[in-house]
C-alpha cells in the first residue's frame, strides 16, 4: 500500500473547551491507568526487594543495590528510547493533517532505529559491577547490583518496541487495549515476584523441597519475563487478531521510507537522544551525589521515589503525551489557537489533580514511605524529606508538560535539548553538587529543599518560552512536515 492520502484535507473541527476536555479525557484516562500499572510494576519489584530479608544482607542493602543497578542500566537504555518518544507528536500531526497512513511510516521508522541502536547499549549491562566499583561503592553493593543488572538484559528491546506500538495507537485514538494489557501484567508481575523472589506456594510444599525462590535477583527475573511477554500479547491482539492498524498503515514498502521522511524523523528524534540522556544523567548523577551522604541516604531517596513515581509518573507521562498528541493534532489541522488552548486546559487539570493528591498524602508521609521498605532507619530518613519531595515532584511534572508535551508537539526538539543542557543540568547536578561537595551538607533535607527551588526556576523559564511561542508558524510547519515525501 502507499500513502495514497497525500494532500488529503485536514478534518474540519471547531475547537470548544467542552469538546477538547472530552478528547483529553478519552485519550488520557486509559493512558493514565496504563502508566500507573507500568510504574507500579517497577515499584512492585522495589517493594519485594525492600522486604526481602533472606541471604546474608539487609533489606536496605538489597534496595540500595537494585537502585544503583537501575541507575546504570537506565542510563544505558535511555538514548534509543528517543526513537519512540517522537511518535506522539508525529503521528498526531499525521492524523490531524488528514495523512493517516503516514502515521504507520513513523512507527516503522521508530521500530527500526530503536532496535538497531539499543543493541550496543545492552553490552553495558554486563559491566555494571565494574562501573559501580570505579565510582567507589562497596564491593558487596557492587556484586549485588552487577548480578541484578545481568537479569535485566532481556527486556529493553521488547519493551522499547512495546512503547512504539503503544504510542502509535494512542496517537491515532486507540489507547484502551494498552490499558487492559497493563492491568493484566501488573498482576502477572506481582505473581512472578512472589514466586521468583520468595518461592510463592513452593516454599510451603515438601515435594518442591520448600523452595524459597531466587531471592534478590528474582525481582529482575520477574521484570524481564513481564516486559517480554507484555509486547507479545499486545502485538498479537492489535496487529494479528484485531488488525487495528489497517487504516493507519502504509504496508511494508521501502518506497515509503524516502530520504526526506527519514531525515525528518531523525531531525525530530536525534535531539531527543540528547534530552533523554541529559534527563537520565541528572536523575542518576543526583543519586550518585546523594550517595556521598551514605547508603542510608540512597535507600531513603529510593523509598521517596518509589512512593511518588507511581502516581506522579503516571500523571506526568499521561498528560505530557496527551498534550503532545493533541497539540500535534491541532497544529496538523493548521489551528494554532486550538493547540494553545488545549495545552492550558490540560495544565489546569494536572495542577488540580496534583494539588489534591499532595494535600491528601502529606499528612500520612510516614505511613506512605513505610510501605516501600521494612528498614526503620530508611523509613525515618525518607519521611523527613517526603513533603519537600512532593512539592518538587509537582513542579517538575508541570515543567515536563512544557518540554515533553508542548515543545514536542510543536516539533521543537532542539529547544528541549538546549533547555536540558543549559538549564536542567546546571540547576540539578550543579546545584546539588555545590550543596553536598562545597557546602558539605550532611542532611538529605537540604538537597530536597534545594530541589524545590530549582524546579520552580525551571518552570518559570519553560513558561517564558510558552508565552513567546508563535503558534501559527508551528501549525504551518506541522502541515508541511506530513506532506513531504
C-alpha positions as semicolon CSV with decimal commas, in nm:
position;residue;x (nm);y (nm);z (nm)
1;X;0,000;0,000;0,000
2;X;0,113;0,357;-0,044
3;X;0,044;0,691;0,114
4;X;-0,247;0,743;-0,121
5;X;-0,388;1,010;0,105
6;X;-0,103;1,254;0,043
7;X;-0,251;1,602;0,034
8;X;-0,579;1,488;0,192
9;X;-0,771;1,773;0,356
10;X;-0,738;1,801;0,736
11;X;-1,057;1,703;0,924
12;X;-1,279;2,007;0,986
13;X;-1,329;2,072;1,355
14;X;-1,445;2,368;1,565
15;X;-1,247;2,397;1,890
16;X;-1,461;2,412;2,206
17;X;-1,346;2,379;2,567
18;X;-1,600;2,106;2,637
19;X;-1,508;1,913;2,322
20;X;-1,136;1,938;2,398
21;X;-1,191;1,829;2,758
22;X;-1,380;1,523;2,628
23;X;-1,094;1,443;2,386
24;X;-0,829;1,484;2,657
25;X;-1,031;1,263;2,893
26;X;-1,098;0,992;2,631
27;X;-0,727;0,974;2,547
28;X;-0,593;1,045;2,893
29;X;-0,760;0,814;3,143
30;X;-0,663;0,485;2,970
31;X;-0,307;0,619;2,930
32;X;-0,301;0,721;3,297
33;X;-0,406;0,374;3,412
34;X;-0,154;0,214;3,172
35;X;0,127;0,423;3,316
36;X;0,011;0,372;3,673
37;X;0,032;-0,004;3,612
38;X;0,374;0,018;3,448
39;X;0,516;0,237;3,726
40;X;0,352;0,009;3,982
41;X;0,529;-0,287;3,817
42;X;0,867;-0,124;3,884
43;X;0,760;-0,026;4,237
44;X;0,642;-0,384;4,300
45;X;0,997;-0,501;4,229
46;X;1,137;-0,238;4,471
47;X;0,887;-0,337;4,739
48;X;0,973;-0,709;4,713
49;X;1,345;-0,623;4,718
50;X;1,295;-0,386;5,014
51;X;1,115;-0,656;5,213
52;X;1,344;-0,947;5,119
53;X;1,528;-1,049;5,437
54;X;1,697;-1,369;5,311
55;X;2,059;-1,420;5,215
56;X;2,343;-1,251;5,403
57;X;2,241;-0,887;5,362
58;X;1,983;-0,638;5,497
59;X;1,673;-0,522;5,302
60;X;1,840;-0,177;5,290
61;X;2,146;-0,326;5,115
62;X;1,928;-0,502;4,858
63;X;1,725;-0,184;4,797
64;X;2,041;0,027;4,753
65;X;2,196;-0,233;4,518
66;X;1,883;-0,253;4,299
67;X;1,865;0,131;4,290
68;X;2,231;0,162;4,183
69;X;2,187;-0,115;3,925
70;X;1,883;0,071;3,788
71;X;2,086;0,393;3,789
72;X;2,341;0,248;3,546
73;X;2,100;0,043;3,331
74;X;1,862;0,340;3,297
75;X;2,145;0,549;3,154
76;X;2,217;0,268;2,907
77;X;1,862;0,211;2,776
78;X;1,755;0,576;2,764
79;X;1,924;0,704;2,441
80;X;1,743;0,466;2,198
81;X;1,404;0,548;2,356
82;X;1,420;0,884;2,175
83;X;1,310;0,695;1,865
84;X;0,970;0,615;2,016
85;X;0,913;0,936;2,214
86;X;0,866;1,137;1,892
87;X;0,573;0,922;1,779
88;X;0,310;1,107;1,986
89;X;0,366;1,436;1,806
90;X;0,445;1,297;1,458
91;X;0,150;1,053;1,448
92;X;-0,082;1,316;1,599
93;X;0,022;1,561;1,325
94;X;-0,030;1,291;1,057
95;X;-0,388;1,223;1,172
96;X;-0,461;1,596;1,215
97;X;-0,338;1,679;0,864
98;X;-0,551;1,402;0,707
99;X;-0,249;1,186;0,607
100;X;-0,337;0,893;0,831
101;X;-0,114;0,629;0,670
102;X;0,194;0,842;0,728
103;X;0,149;0,753;1,098
104;X;0,244;0,395;1,004
105;X;0,559;0,522;0,829
106;X;0,666;0,694;1,152
107;X;0,600;0,374;1,351
108;X;0,816;0,165;1,114
109;X;1,098;0,421;1,134
110;X;1,070;0,412;1,513
111;X;1,085;0,029;1,538
112;X;1,390;0,011;1,313
113;X;1,601;0,283;1,473
114;X;1,516;0,180;1,829
115;X;1,601;-0,189;1,773
116;X;1,931;-0,119;1,593
117;X;2,051;0,147;1,837
118;X;1,963;-0,049;2,156
119;X;2,194;-0,349;2,084
120;X;2,533;-0,186;2,167
121;X;2,395;-0,038;2,492
122;X;2,293;-0,382;2,621
123;X;2,661;-0,484;2,644
124;X;2,694;-0,240;2,935
125;X;2,454;-0,450;3,146
126;X;2,739;-0,700;3,195
127;X;2,973;-0,434;3,334
128;X;2,751;-0,271;3,598
129;X;2,958;-0,422;3,882
130;X;3,278;-0,272;3,736
131;X;3,118;0,067;3,670
132;X;2,993;0,096;4,030
133;X;3,330;-0,026;4,160
134;X;3,501;0,260;3,968
135;X;3,253;0,502;4,126
136;X;3,371;0,392;4,470
137;X;3,081;0,181;4,602
138;X;3,140;-0,104;4,846
139;X;3,232;-0,445;4,695
140;X;2,917;-0,604;4,844
141;X;2,682;-0,349;4,686
142;X;2,872;-0,369;4,353
143;X;2,846;-0,750;4,348
144;X;2,471;-0,746;4,423
145;X;2,400;-0,467;4,169
146;X;2,604;-0,642;3,896
147;X;2,413;-0,966;3,946
148;X;2,080;-0,779;3,939
149;X;2,167;-0,594;3,614
150;X;2,252;-0,911;3,417
151;X;1,900;-1,044;3,469
152;X;1,757;-0,719;3,327
153;X;1,928;-0,753;2,986
154;X;1,636;-0,935;2,821
155;X;1,365;-0,670;2,831
156;X;1,493;-0,336;2,684
157;X;1,432;-0,411;2,312
158;X;1,089;-0,582;2,351
159;X;0,985;-0,310;2,597
160;X;1,104;-0,036;2,359
161;X;0,903;-0,188;2,074
162;X;0,601;-0,214;2,303
163;X;0,628;0,159;2,370
164;X;0,649;0,223;1,993
165;X;0,325;0,029;1,936
166;X;0,150;0,192;2,234
167;X;0,245;0,547;2,135
168;X;0,134;0,482;1,777
169;X;-0,209;0,352;1,877
170;X;-0,272;0,618;2,140
171;X;-0,180;0,888;1,883
172;X;-0,447;0,757;1,645
173;X;-0,704;0,745;1,928
174;X;-0,689;0,380;2,044
175;X;-0,541;0,386;2,396
176;X;-0,767;0,133;2,575
177;X;-0,618;-0,207;2,474
178;X;-0,280;-0,100;2,619
179;X;-0,460;-0,016;2,944
180;X;-0,617;-0,364;2,971
181;X;-0,282;-0,523;2,888
182;X;-0,107;-0,314;3,155
183;X;-0,362;-0,404;3,423
184;X;-0,323;-0,774;3,343
185;X;0,057;-0,763;3,358
186;X;0,063;-0,565;3,685
187;X;-0,085;-0,876;3,847
188;X;0,128;-1,114;3,638
189;X;0,442;-0,926;3,753
190;X;0,335;-0,933;4,121
191;X;0,270;-1,307;4,094
192;X;0,609;-1,363;3,927
193;X;0,779;-1,158;4,204
194;X;0,607;-1,365;4,473
195;X;0,722;-1,689;4,308
196;X;1,069;-1,588;4,187
197;X;1,175;-1,375;4,489
198;X;1,010;-1,562;4,777
199;X;0,924;-1,902;4,628
200;X;0,546;-1,842;4,618
201;X;0,346;-2,152;4,705
202;X;0,651;-2,379;4,666
203;X;0,804;-2,262;4,996
204;X;0,521;-2,449;5,172
205;X;0,543;-2,768;4,964
206;X;0,768;-3,051;5,079
207;X;0,774;-3,216;4,735
208;X;0,921;-2,893;4,594
209;X;1,191;-2,902;4,863
210;X;1,029;-2,596;5,032
211;X;1,195;-2,388;4,758
212;X;1,232;-2,026;4,865
213;X;1,277;-1,862;4,526
214;X;1,582;-1,696;4,372
215;X;1,581;-1,418;4,632
216;X;1,704;-1,073;4,537
217;X;1,762;-1,140;4,164
218;X;1,411;-1,288;4,135
219;X;1,276;-0,930;4,108
220;X;1,490;-0,867;3,797
221;X;1,386;-1,204;3,651
222;X;1,018;-1,126;3,701
223;X;1,053;-0,783;3,535
224;X;1,229;-0,939;3,235
225;X;0,955;-1,203;3,198
226;X;0,675;-0,945;3,229
227;X;0,828;-0,692;2,989
228;X;0,897;-0,956;2,722
229;X;0,551;-1,116;2,739
230;X;0,360;-0,786;2,751
231;X;0,456;-0,664;2,400
232;X;0,397;-1,012;2,256
233;X;0,038;-1,021;2,387
234;X;-0,025;-0,664;2,268
235;X;0,111;-0,727;1,916
236;X;-0,092;-1,048;1,878
237;X;-0,410;-0,866;1,984
238;X;-0,371;-0,532;1,797
239;X;-0,192;-0,635;1,476
240;X;-0,266;-1,004;1,423
241;X;-0,615;-1,057;1,561
242;X;-0,795;-0,718;1,554
243;X;-0,588;-0,555;1,274
244;X;-0,645;-0,217;1,443
245;X;-0,356;-0,069;1,244
246;X;-0,512;-0,123;0,896
247;X;-0,642;0,236;0,843
248;X;-0,314;0,392;0,953
249;X;-0,073;0,158;0,775
250;X;0,121;0,215;0,450
251;X;0,219;-0,152;0,411
252;X;0,576;-0,277;0,429
253;X;0,750;-0,090;0,148
254;X;1,089;0,078;0,139
255;X;0,940;0,327;-0,112
256;X;0,754;0,489;0,179
257;X;1,082;0,550;0,362
258;X;1,218;0,821;0,138
259;X;1,532;1,012;0,225
260;X;1,319;1,317;0,305
261;X;1,098;1,126;0,553
262;X;1,392;0,951;0,717
263;X;1,573;1,285;0,758
264;X;1,257;1,442;0,904
265;X;1,217;1,154;1,151
266;X;1,582;1,172;1,260
267;X;1,563;1,554;1,278
268;X;1,286;1,515;1,538
269;X;1,435;1,211;1,718
270;X;1,810;1,280;1,742
271;X;1,788;1,599;1,954
272;X;1,564;1,397;2,186
273;X;1,850;1,149;2,239
274;X;2,042;1,436;2,399
275;X;1,739;1,543;2,602
276;X;1,675;1,193;2,738
277;X;2,044;1,135;2,815
278;X;2,065;1,470;2,996
279;X;1,747;1,388;3,187
280;X;1,874;1,045;3,288
281;X;2,218;1,184;3,378
282;X;2,054;1,444;3,601
283;X;1,849;1,181;3,785
284;X;2,132;0,929;3,821
285;X;2,407;1,183;3,897
286;X;2,185;1,320;4,175
287;X;2,162;0,963;4,315
288;X;2,543;0,941;4,290
289;X;2,591;1,271;4,474
290;X;2,338;1,171;4,740
291;X;2,542;0,852;4,792
292;X;2,810;1,081;4,944
293;X;2,569;1,114;5,238
294;X;2,577;0,735;5,288
295;X;2,397;0,419;5,177
296;X;2,100;0,505;5,404
297;X;2,052;0,831;5,210
298;X;2,045;0,640;4,878
299;X;1,791;0,395;5,021
300;X;1,580;0,686;5,157
301;X;1,586;0,861;4,818
302;X;1,477;0,534;4,654
303;X;1,195;0,499;4,908
304;X;1,072;0,855;4,836
305;X;1,095;0,793;4,461
306;X;0,907;0,461;4,493
307;X;0,632;0,633;4,693
308;X;0,587;0,916;4,438
309;X;0,671;0,763;4,100
310;X;0,356;0,553;4,070
311;X;0,107;0,841;4,073
312;X;0,327;1,138;3,974
313;X;0,493;0,939;3,696
314;X;0,156;0,823;3,567
315;X;0,013;1,179;3,560
316;X;0,333;1,317;3,407
317;X;0,362;1,055;3,132
318;X;-0,010;1,054;3,063
319;X;-0,057;1,429;3,024
320;X;0,274;1,513;2,855
321;X;0,181;1,255;2,590
322;X;-0,181;1,371;2,570
323;X;-0,054;1,727;2,519
324;X;0,199;1,615;2,254
325;X;-0,077;1,425;2,069
326;X;-0,345;1,697;2,099
327;X;-0,108;1,988;2,026
328;X;0,033;1,790;1,731
329;X;-0,320;1,710;1,610
330;X;-0,440;2,074;1,621
331;X;-0,118;2,201;1,460
332;X;-0,160;1,935;1,189
333;X;-0,508;2,081;1,125
334;X;-0,348;2,426;1,100
335;X;-0,516;2,563;1,416
336;X;-0,251;2,719;1,642
337;X;-0,504;2,881;1,877
338;X;-0,670;2,543;1,946
339;X;-0,328;2,387;2,020
340;X;-0,252;2,662;2,273
341;X;-0,596;2,628;2,435
342;X;-0,553;2,250;2,462
343;X;-0,222;2,291;2,647
344;X;-0,354;2,536;2,908
345;X;-0,666;2,326;2,966
346;X;-0,453;2,014;3,027
347;X;-0,220;2,213;3,258
348;X;-0,515;2,330;3,469
349;X;-0,638;1,970;3,502
350;X;-0,292;1,841;3,602
351;X;-0,234;2,116;3,861
352;X;-0,573;2,047;4,021
353;X;-0,510;1,671;4,034
354;X;-0,160;1,705;4,181
355;X;-0,264;1,967;4,438
356;X;-0,541;1,738;4,567
357;X;-0,307;1,435;4,577
358;X;-0,035;1,625;4,767
359;X;-0,290;1,756;5,017
360;X;-0,424;1,403;5,077
361;X;-0,085;1,226;5,100
362;X;0,109;1,487;5,303
363;X;-0,044;1,410;5,648
364;X;0,046;1,040;5,604
365;X;0,411;1,081;5,494
366;X;0,548;0,824;5,742
367;X;0,286;0,561;5,661
368;X;0,325;0,606;5,284
369;X;0,705;0,575;5,295
370;X;0,691;0,271;5,527
371;X;0,506;0,083;5,252
372;X;0,826;0,083;5,044
373;X;1,066;-0,082;5,293
374;X;1,078;-0,252;5,634
375;X;1,411;-0,085;5,726
376;X;1,329;0,154;6,016
377;X;1,626;0,388;5,956
378;X;1,539;0,427;5,588
379;X;1,172;0,499;5,672
380;X;1,269;0,765;5,927
381;X;1,507;0,942;5,683
382;X;1,264;0,923;5,393
383;X;0,966;1,055;5,593
384;X;1,164;1,372;5,685
385;X;1,225;1,470;5,322
386;X;0,897;1,339;5,177
387;X;0,699;1,672;5,195
388;X;0,973;1,862;5,005
389;X;0,993;1,570;4,760
390;X;0,619;1,600;4,692
391;X;0,635;1,974;4,614
392;X;0,939;1,931;4,387
393;X;0,758;1,647;4,208
394;X;0,451;1,866;4,143
395;X;0,666;2,144;3,992
396;X;0,874;1,907;3,778
397;X;0,557;1,747;3,635
398;X;0,428;2,092;3,530
399;X;0,768;2,160;3,368
400;X;0,755;1,828;3,183
401;X;0,417;1,922;3,032
402;X;0,600;2,209;2,860
403;X;0,911;2,020;2,744
404;X;0,778;1,670;2,665
405;X;0,430;1,799;2,579
406;X;0,413;2,137;2,405
407;X;0,763;2,172;2,263
408;X;0,746;1,812;2,136
409;X;0,403;1,874;1,980
410;X;0,540;2,190;1,815
411;X;0,836;1,995;1,671
412;X;1,088;2,199;1,875
413;X;1,301;1,909;1,997
414;X;1,621;2,112;1,974
415;X;1,481;2,369;2,220
416;X;1,413;2,087;2,468
417;X;1,774;1,968;2,434
418;X;1,909;2,321;2,484
419;X;1,694;2,369;2,796
420;X;1,812;2,033;2,932
421;X;2,176;2,117;2,880
422;X;2,183;2,482;2,982
423;X;1,908;2,490;3,247
424;X;1,832;2,143;3,382
425;X;2,187;2,008;3,422
426;X;2,338;2,323;3,585
427;X;2,043;2,363;3,821
428;X;2,008;1,995;3,911
429;X;2,352;1,835;3,911
430;X;2,538;2,163;3,956
431;X;2,323;2,282;4,243
432;X;2,319;1,950;4,429
433;X;2,698;1,915;4,379
434;X;2,754;2,262;4,529
435;X;2,534;2,182;4,830
436;X;2,700;1,845;4,901
437;X;3,060;1,899;4,788
438;X;3,113;2,273;4,854
439;X;2,885;2,346;5,150
440;X;2,932;1,990;5,284
441;X;2,564;1,939;5,358
442;X;2,511;1,640;5,584
443;X;2,133;1,647;5,572
444;X;1,932;1,490;5,289
445;X;1,662;1,751;5,361
446;X;1,894;2,030;5,235
447;X;1,917;1,853;4,898
448;X;1,538;1,819;4,872
449;X;1,470;2,183;4,971
450;X;1,715;2,298;4,704
451;X;1,531;2,070;4,459
452;X;1,207;2,265;4,520
453;X;1,378;2,599;4,440
454;X;1,546;2,462;4,125
455;X;1,217;2,311;3,997
456;X;1,040;2,646;4,047
457;X;1,304;2,834;3,845
458;X;1,297;2,573;3,564
459;X;0,918;2,603;3,539
460;X;0,937;2,985;3,514
461;X;1,187;2,957;3,224
462;X;0,971;2,699;3,038
463;X;0,661;2,921;3,072
464;X;0,856;3,217;2,932
465;X;0,911;3,015;2,609
466;X;0,544;2,908;2,600
467;X;0,421;3,269;2,622
468;X;0,660;3,373;2,344
469;X;0,551;3,090;2,107
470;X;0,431;3,172;1,754
471;X;0,162;2,901;1,735
472;X;0,053;2,969;1,376
473;X;0,410;2,931;1,250
474;X;0,434;2,586;1,415
475;X;0,097;2,490;1,261
476;X;0,230;2,566;0,911
477;X;0,549;2,366;0,983
478;X;0,348;2,066;1,112
479;X;0,133;2,053;0,798
480;X;0,437;2,079;0,569
481;X;0,615;1,800;0,763
482;X;0,337;1,546;0,695
483;X;0,312;1,632;0,324
484;X;0,681;1,583;0,245
485;X;0,768;1,263;0,058
